[in-house]
Amino acid sequence: MRFLWAAGRGTNEVRLLTELRIADIRLYVPEIRNPVTGKSMGEHTEEMAKDWNVGRREQDVARDGMPRRDTSLEKLARLAPVFDRTSGTGTFTTGNSSLLTDGAAFGRFPRERMNPNGGSVAIGHPFGATGARILSQAVKELAALPPGTRAVVGICADGGQGTVALLEG
């Protein structure tokens, strides 16, 4: 960071390169945390898994929504926990955790019942606006369908938490 700051001020780049340390070079990974709890989605999900006694073996599945071709239960079992690294009971790894942009990933849900408009950040609305976007889209869709048609809206919040609404047009 010091290097970039000085380079931006027009400091001699050659001199700066000689001062550059390995510790100055790292990937910036933004953290998205709940403003009330201060925890990430992964940390909330880790707590939920402990509360519901969902173990590591149940999460390390052979088939998943986005499996790598070379995934095996043996390879998954060797991965270290990501969100709870200190208690010795963490279960979520890079192999069994979903991507942040996995909204509207309904798995094997019948295609004719699937939301044709996507969801979450997959369609480009601001992160954190999922509820308003999905609810308003469902109302719009219902308005175009026969009276009495129903829609179920499900919205996740911080992993393991969520809200569901049944709407009728």
SESERO-898263 format. One line per 5 residues: number of its first residue (from 1); their letters; for each residue x, y, z negated of N, C-alpha, C. Coordinates in nm, 3 decimals. Each point is the difference from the previous one (the first is absolute). Example, Ala and Ser with C-alpha at 12.3 -4.5 7.8 and 13.67 -1.06 7.14 Angstrom:
2
1> AS> 1.319:-0.569:-0.780:-0.089:0.119:0.000:0.090:0.120:0.000  -0.035:0.105:0.072:0.082:0.119:-0.006:-0.077:0.109:-0.073
***
This chain:
169
1> MRFLW> 0.084:-0.119:0.000:-0.084:0.119:0.000:0.088:0.126:0.000  0.107:-0.008:-0.077:0.094:0.111:-0.007:0.058:0.030:0.138  0.028:-0.106:0.077:0.054:0.014:0.135:-0.097:0.075:0.090  -0.126:-0.041:0.000:-0.100:0.063:0.085:-0.023:0.145:-0.040  -0.001:0.025:-0.129:-0.020:0.137:-0.050:0.113:0.091:0.051
6> AAGRG> 0.122:-0.046:-0.014:0.114:0.081:0.043:0.004:0.014:0.151  -0.031:-0.108:0.073:0.000:0.005:0.147:-0.103:0.101:0.049  -0.113:0.007:-0.067:-0.104:0.094:0.037:0.041:0.145:-0.019  0.096:0.022:-0.087:0.047:0.137:-0.024:0.116:0.037:0.091  0.037:-0.093:0.092:0.107:0.031:0.095:0.139:-0.028:-0.052
11> TNEVR> 0.013:-0.076:-0.106:0.131:-0.034:-0.054:0.074:-0.089:0.100  0.131:0.002:-0.002:0.085:-0.078:0.089:-0.036:-0.149:-0.010  -0.054:-0.056:0.110:-0.046:-0.139:-0.001:0.114:-0.099:-0.017  0.117:0.028:0.054:0.114:-0.092:-0.012:0.038:-0.014:-0.147  0.008:0.113:-0.070:0.032:-0.005:-0.143:-0.107:-0.076:-0.076
16> LLTEL> -0.125:0.024:0.037:-0.110:-0.069:-0.068:0.007:-0.151:0.021  0.035:-0.042:0.121:0.009:-0.144:0.026:0.105:-0.067:-0.088  0.108:0.071:-0.031:0.103:-0.058:-0.088:-0.050:-0.013:-0.144  -0.100:0.081:-0.036:-0.056:-0.005:-0.135:-0.120:-0.093:-0.012  -0.048:-0.050:0.114:-0.118:-0.085:0.001:0.028:-0.131:-0.072
21> RIADI> -0.090:-0.037:-0.093:0.014:-0.125:-0.075:-0.110:-0.096:0.041  0.024:-0.128:-0.018:-0.100:-0.102:0.031:-0.129:0.029:-0.078  0.012:0.045:-0.123:-0.118:0.029:-0.083:-0.086:0.112:0.060  0.059:0.083:0.088:-0.075:0.107:0.064:-0.090:-0.050:0.112  0.025:-0.122:0.047:-0.075:-0.056:0.112:-0.095:-0.107:-0.053
26> RLYVP> -0.128:0.027:0.009:-0.100:-0.098:-0.044:-0.131:0.028:0.070  -0.080:-0.103:0.008:-0.130:0.010:0.064:-0.098:0.063:-0.098  -0.072:0.100:0.045:-0.102:0.061:-0.083:-0.129:-0.076:0.017  -0.051:-0.056:-0.106:-0.126:-0.073:0.002:-0.098:0.075:-0.089  -0.101:0.064:0.061:-0.094:0.077:-0.081:-0.085:-0.091:-0.087
31> EIRNP> -0.029:0.043:-0.120:-0.086:-0.076:-0.089:-0.136:0.067:-0.006  -0.103:-0.079:0.012:-0.135:0.051:-0.010:-0.056:-0.052:-0.131  -0.023:0.089:-0.093:-0.043:-0.039:-0.134:-0.135:0.061:-0.034  -0.076:-0.072:-0.082:-0.128:0.051:-0.049:0.029:0.119:-0.091  -0.065:0.114:0.023:0.030:0.118:-0.081:-0.040:-0.013:-0.147
36> VTGKS> -0.093:-0.090:-0.032:-0.044:-0.016:-0.139:0.093:-0.096:-0.076  0.027:-0.117:0.060:0.079:-0.102:-0.069:0.149:0.013:0.025  0.037:0.063:0.112:0.141:0.009:0.036:0.054:-0.130:0.058  -0.088:-0.095:0.029:0.043:-0.130:0.052:-0.030:-0.010:0.150  0.080:-0.082:0.068:-0.022:-0.024:0.142:-0.108:-0.106:0.018
41> MGEHT> -0.044:-0.018:0.126:-0.097:-0.105:0.029:0.055:-0.136:-0.040  0.127:-0.022:0.028:0.062:-0.127:-0.035:0.001:-0.025:-0.149  0.028:0.103:-0.078:0.000:-0.016:-0.146:-0.140:-0.029:-0.052  -0.101:0.067:0.056:-0.138:-0.028:-0.041:-0.039:-0.143:0.037  0.040:-0.042:0.119:-0.033:-0.135:0.045:0.070:-0.104:-0.084
46> EEMAK> 0.122:0.027:-0.038:0.075:-0.091:-0.088:-0.075:-0.018:-0.132  -0.050:0.110:-0.056:-0.079:-0.008:-0.125:-0.127:-0.082:0.020  -0.067:0.024:0.113:-0.123:-0.074:0.029:0.027:-0.150:0.012  0.108:-0.036:0.065:0.035:-0.141:0.016:0.026:-0.065:-0.136  0.063:0.073:-0.090:0.024:-0.053:-0.135:-0.131:-0.015:-0.076
51> DWNVG> -0.087:0.102:0.009:-0.130:-0.005:-0.069:-0.085:-0.117:0.048  0.007:-0.031:0.129:-0.083:-0.105:0.059:0.075:-0.133:0.012  0.122:-0.005:-0.055:0.082:-0.122:0.005:0.021:-0.052:0.142  0.031:0.091:0.091:0.033:-0.040:0.137:0.151:-0.012:0.005  0.047:-0.123:0.014:0.143:-0.027:-0.005:0.072:0.020:0.131
56> RREQD> 0.130:-0.009:-0.009:0.088:0.017:0.116:-0.031:-0.103:0.108  -0.022:-0.124:-0.038:-0.026:-0.108:0.098:-0.126:0.029:0.082  -0.105:0.054:-0.063:-0.124:0.032:0.073:0.023:0.114:0.100  0.094:0.088:-0.030:0.026:0.113:0.088:0.094:-0.035:0.114  0.089:-0.096:-0.021:0.093:-0.044:0.104:-0.068:-0.102:0.090
61> VARDG> -0.088:0.047:0.085:-0.077:-0.089:0.087:0.072:-0.024:0.132  -0.029:-0.117:0.060:0.063:-0.036:0.126:-0.061:0.078:0.116  -0.126:0.037:-0.009:-0.069:0.078:0.103:-0.044:0.131:-0.060  0.019:0.106:0.074:-0.033:0.131:-0.050:-0.041:0.088:0.117  -0.042:0.121:-0.029:-0.042:0.090:0.105:0.113:0.043:0.091
66> MPRRD> 0.122:0.006:-0.051:0.116:0.044:0.079:0.121:-0.088:-0.029  -0.010:-0.132:0.020:0.113:-0.087:-0.035:0.117:0.016:0.097  0.119:-0.017:-0.053:0.116:-0.007:0.086:0.007:-0.143:0.053  0.049:-0.015:0.119:0.006:-0.134:0.059:0.087:-0.095:-0.080  0.102:0.052:-0.065:0.092:-0.088:-0.073:-0.033:-0.009:-0.150
71> TSLEK> -0.121:0.041:-0.040:-0.038:-0.005:-0.140:-0.027:-0.144:-0.043  0.046:-0.031:-0.120:-0.031:-0.130:-0.061:-0.019:0.025:-0.149  -0.067:-0.091:-0.067:-0.019:0.015:-0.145:0.133:0.004:-0.072  0.097:-0.074:0.049:0.134:-0.001:-0.063:0.067:0.137:0.011  -0.009:0.062:0.118:0.059:0.133:0.020:-0.072:0.104:-0.085
76> LARLA> -0.132:-0.006:-0.004:-0.076:0.095:-0.080:0.034:-0.013:-0.148  0.019:-0.122:-0.047:0.029:-0.023:-0.142:0.133:0.061:-0.042  0.092:0.021:0.093:0.132:0.057:-0.033:0.000:0.153:-0.010  -0.108:0.064:0.045:-0.004:0.147:-0.002:-0.023:0.053:-0.141  0.068:0.108:-0.032:-0.012:0.062:-0.133:-0.123:0.090:-0.007
81> PVFDR> -0.060:0.015:-0.118:-0.114:0.092:-0.016:0.042:0.143:0.033  -0.095:0.078:0.051:0.027:0.137:0.040:-0.050:0.103:-0.100  -0.121:-0.020:-0.054:-0.063:0.103:-0.083:0.025:-0.018:-0.149  0.016:-0.122:-0.046:0.031:-0.026:-0.141:0.130:-0.079:-0.003  0.109:0.073:-0.009:0.132:-0.063:0.003:0.058:-0.025:-0.138
86> TSGTG> -0.066:0.047:-0.104:0.061:-0.006:-0.132:-0.062:-0.101:-0.096  -0.129:-0.029:0.013:-0.065:-0.086:-0.099:0.028:-0.149:0.019  0.045:-0.036:0.120:0.021:-0.142:0.027:-0.128:-0.070:0.044  -0.110:0.075:0.009:-0.128:-0.060:0.041:-0.055:0.062:0.128  0.079:0.081:0.069:-0.045:0.062:0.125:-0.023:-0.105:0.107
91> TFTTG> -0.104:0.020:0.080:-0.035:-0.101:0.101:-0.007:0.055:0.142  -0.008:0.131:0.018:-0.013:0.056:0.134:0.137:0.025:0.062  0.020:-0.055:0.120:0.128:0.009:0.070:-0.023:0.063:0.137  0.110:0.019:0.073:-0.013:0.051:0.137:-0.066:-0.102:0.091  -0.007:-0.124:-0.042:-0.060:-0.104:0.082:-0.148:-0.019:-0.023
96> NSSLL> -0.053:0.038:-0.116:-0.142:-0.023:-0.025:-0.079:0.129:-0.023  0.063:0.114:0.018:-0.068:0.129:-0.015:-0.039:0.052:0.138  -0.114:0.067:0.006:-0.045:0.054:0.128:0.064:0.135:0.027  -0.006:0.040:0.124:0.051:0.131:0.039:-0.094:0.109:-0.049  0.050:0.120:-0.013:-0.083:0.112:-0.042:-0.109:0.029:0.101
101> TDGAA> 0.024:-0.025:0.125:-0.097:0.033:0.106:-0.086:-0.120:0.038  -0.044:-0.078:-0.097:-0.075:-0.121:0.033:-0.151:0.019:-0.012  -0.048:0.123:-0.002:-0.143:0.025:-0.014:-0.081:-0.066:0.110  -0.117:-0.048:-0.036:-0.093:-0.067:0.091:0.056:-0.130:0.055  0.090:-0.063:-0.073:0.053:-0.131:0.039:-0.092:-0.106:-0.058
106> FGRFP> -0.101:-0.040:0.077:-0.104:-0.088:-0.052:0.030:-0.148:0.018  0.120:-0.034:0.044:0.037:-0.141:0.011:-0.088:-0.076:0.097  -0.068:-0.105:-0.047:-0.081:-0.084:0.086:-0.148:0.042:0.003  -0.029:0.123:-0.041:-0.138:0.049:0.002:-0.055:-0.010:0.142  -0.127:-0.041:0.020:-0.055:-0.011:0.135:0.013:0.131:0.076
111> RERMN> 0.054:-0.008:0.120:0.030:0.119:0.079:-0.123:0.089:0.021  -0.117:-0.058:0.020:-0.120:0.079:0.024:-0.045:0.076:-0.125  0.055:-0.034:-0.116:-0.035:0.070:-0.123:0.110:0.095:-0.045  0.108:0.007:0.074:0.114:0.082:-0.037:-0.022:0.146:0.038  0.054:0.088:-0.079:-0.008:0.143:0.026:0.077:0.030:0.130
116> PNGGS> -0.067:0.043:0.104:0.069:0.026:0.127:0.084:0.127:-0.002  -0.009:0.078:-0.105:0.069:0.128:-0.005:0.124:0.001:-0.087  0.041:-0.116:-0.050:0.121:-0.007:-0.082:-0.021:0.062:-0.136  0.107:0.019:-0.072:-0.010:0.059:-0.132:0.136:0.039:-0.052  0.000:0.062:-0.117:0.122:0.041:-0.068:0.086:0.086:0.090
121> VAIGH> 0.131:-0.004:-0.020:0.090:0.086:0.076:0.024:-0.052:0.141  -0.059:-0.116:0.032:0.020:-0.058:0.133:-0.049:0.092:0.111  -0.097:0.086:-0.028:-0.050:0.089:0.106:0.049:0.143:-0.016  0.088:0.025:-0.095:0.066:0.128:-0.007:-0.059:0.106:-0.091  -0.099:-0.032:-0.081:-0.048:0.104:-0.092:0.095:0.008:-0.119
126> PFGAT> -0.003:0.108:-0.076:0.094:0.017:-0.111:-0.013:-0.111:-0.104  0.113:-0.047:-0.050:-0.001:-0.100:-0.105:-0.074:0.057:-0.120  -0.087:-0.078:-0.060:-0.080:0.047:-0.112:-0.138:0.046:0.041  -0.025:0.007:0.130:-0.132:0.042:0.049:-0.081:-0.118:0.051  0.042:-0.120:-0.035:-0.066:-0.121:0.050:-0.149:-0.001:-0.032
131> GARIL> -0.037:0.027:-0.123:-0.140:-0.006:-0.041:-0.089:0.091:0.081  0.040:0.125:0.011:-0.081:0.096:0.076:-0.008:-0.038:0.147  0.110:-0.045:0.057:0.003:-0.036:0.142:-0.088:-0.122:0.027  0.014:-0.105:-0.079:-0.077:-0.123:0.023:-0.149:0.023:-0.028  -0.032:0.071:-0.106:-0.141:0.026:-0.032:-0.067:0.084:0.108
136> SQAVK> 0.065:0.106:0.044:-0.060:0.085:0.104:-0.014:-0.075:0.132  0.097:-0.085:0.032:-0.009:-0.078:0.123:-0.114:-0.101:-0.007  -0.020:-0.063:-0.117:-0.110:-0.096:-0.017:-0.136:0.070:0.014  -0.013:0.119:-0.055:-0.125:0.076:0.012:-0.026:0.033:0.147  0.104:0.040:0.072:-0.013:0.031:0.143:-0.044:-0.124:0.078
141> ELAAL> 0.062:-0.114:-0.028:-0.034:-0.124:0.069:-0.145:-0.040:-0.030  -0.041:0.010:-0.126:-0.138:-0.036:-0.038:-0.103:0.088:0.071  0.032:0.126:0.019:-0.093:0.092:0.066:-0.029:-0.043:0.144  0.092:-0.072:0.061:-0.017:-0.044:0.139:-0.066:-0.138:0.009  -0.025:-0.064:-0.113:-0.057:-0.134:-0.001:-0.147:0.005:-0.043
146> PPGTR> -0.075:-0.109:0.019:-0.141:-0.002:-0.038:-0.020:0.025:-0.150  -0.111:0.062:-0.039:-0.028:0.023:-0.142:0.001:-0.132:-0.077  0.049:0.004:-0.122:0.007:-0.121:-0.083:0.132:-0.076:0.014  0.084:0.041:0.096:0.131:-0.063:0.016:0.087:0.035:-0.120  0.076:-0.098:-0.046:0.084:0.022:-0.119:0.148:-0.006:0.035
151> AVVGI> 0.077:0.066:-0.083:0.146:-0.003:0.011:0.058:-0.013:-0.139  0.105:-0.078:-0.012:0.075:-0.011:-0.125:0.131:0.073:0.019  0.031:0.090:-0.091:0.123:0.077:0.005:0.084:-0.039:-0.120  0.122:-0.043:0.024:0.092:-0.034:-0.107:0.125:0.084:0.011  0.042:0.058:-0.110:0.116:0.089:0.000:0.093:-0.040:-0.113
156> CADGG> 0.126:-0.027:0.035:0.097:-0.036:-0.104:0.057:0.127:-0.062  0.052:-0.017:-0.121:0.064:0.112:-0.069:0.112:-0.055:-0.087  0.121:0.026:0.039:0.117:-0.038:-0.079:0.017:-0.149:-0.021  -0.047:-0.082:0.088:0.021:-0.144:-0.011:-0.070:-0.057:-0.121  -0.091:-0.091:0.022:-0.071:-0.063:-0.111:-0.117:0.080:-0.052
161> QGTVA> -0.016:0.122:0.046:-0.112:0.082:-0.039:-0.078:0.034:0.126  -0.125:0.035:-0.013:-0.073:0.036:0.120:-0.145:0.034:-0.027  -0.069:0.038:0.106:-0.140:0.038:-0.005:-0.071:-0.061:0.120  -0.122:-0.045:-0.021:-0.082:-0.056:0.108:-0.134:0.070:-0.001  -0.055:0.028:0.119:-0.133:0.061:0.010:-0.079:-0.071:0.109
166> LLEG> -0.129:-0.018:-0.025:-0.092:-0.054:0.100:-0.083:0.116:0.051  0.004:0.023:0.130:-0.073:0.109:0.062:-0.111:-0.057:0.089  -0.111:0.071:0.008:-0.108:-0.042:0.090:-0.044:0.119:0.082  -0.009:-0.022:0.132:-0.036:0.108:0.090:-0.150:0.014:0.017
***
